[in-house]
């Protein structure tokens, strides 16, 4: 549904890439807001090996109607071969805030 507010998770390898991605997505109105959470530690399997690394997590707020464009742009900007992008629909929230997200992620 195009008006559904989505909370998207995206891990980035460093502050510079997280900042660049967040600024592009918000600047291009693909997202209303992106929060940077530094200092996360990720443990994951990559190319048959278990790897641990420092990352920065982006929490990106957008809408269902903007998700495909956001995804395409994020894949252009992200340095990882297979970037994390997980979108979770927001079931409930402060309606004024959800309307703000809808208005500011409008194409």
Buried (B, 14 or more C-beta within 10 A) or exposed (E): EEEBBBBBBBBBBEEEBBBBBBEBBBEBBBBBBBEBEEEEEEEEEEEEEEEEEEBBBBBBBBBBBBBEBBBEBBEEBBEBEEBBBEBEEBEEEEEEBBEBBBEBBEE
